[in-house]
């Protein structure tokens, strides 16, 4: 057991080193990176579709798609004419920094915001820094409002929480205030958005947060080259 | 990397040995064990609540609950006066056979059917035999109909698929026939149930399958002591 723990610590240490390299490379390109994590089917790709459409003409976006199998999500993103690299993990339950490192080499250099969509898994991705600047966890109303308590690591390591599928609230037993309270209990200060990718509710506020966080990031990292576009 | 693969193979080999012991112990008690796996929030505990109520007076049931954190699910089961043991994995993303082995020692001996609810995770539990006789994977309609293709291992290792939350079909983009076709592509012969734990739709058929599969199992394992109750 001690042997296993040592190996896990080594893996996470190496991952953190590569994640730091990724972050430096992303900043060298003048980009701002946002990681998206959630359970399977919470709506990460649907949120990305809404987000990319909203950012069109404002920021140059690119996407790294992580999936256990298939390039279905990457094809949805490519349909929006956004540069996308699919990582198929072939059974691995989370993205690791070295996978993102490989994907970065296949993306164009002129990107303002890079989204990294992780494998649908509310447990394992929590431990792996990918080099993103902000991590956003999604949970959707049909999943139940107790997920922050039952899967605390993922909420504890996030900067923002998106409560998605609020259009289904009339049909499911879900207490948004309860979910928020649980999330804030696990991660005080978490920013919360309530969205529907069907109706578009809450998307504007989420987009404004993205733009604001990118601006904060650009001020904090003044050594990078100026971006060609403006927010 | 080769070192890691060897360690993983050793872990899975040891797990398979303990799972075989668990199965023998469960059979010695004359019980039939069913594993439940799904993404977070697909409705495993709600299905269990419906199932335990339907089995009352017919079979003596018990439950092993696996969760990353909290005993919320075990408390829901205990409220039905059913023996339940909670395994809190403390961050581990799946149940392992040795955890179930420990839980078995804390359950009563006179059980006809034992349900083992895994951690909500559509990736990692697929690799770990727990000693169950049948494995049932749930997917719910709000998650989208492409999950069998995107998380194939979990569907490939299952004996039955429950498409849950069919009460939400009018409000979500989900094609049940498409989901079934994807699941059967990954796992030919998979038995499929369409259920709602809100309306009760499909529960009768699922219960009948449980009773039938238990009867098949009892005929196949004649060495075990006769059960005190009848189906």
Interface residues (C-beta under 8 A of the other chain):
Chain A: X4 X7 X39 X40 X41 X67 X68 X69 X70 X72 X91 X93 X119 X120 X121 X122 X123 X124 X140 X142 X143 X144 X146 X147 X149 X150 X151 X152 X153 X165 X167 X168 X171 X172
Chain B: X4 X7 X39 X40 X41 X67 X68 X69 X70 X72 X91 X93 X119 X120 X121 X122 X123 X124 X140 X142 X143 X144 X146 X147 X149 X150 X151 X152 X153 X165 X167 X168 X171 X172
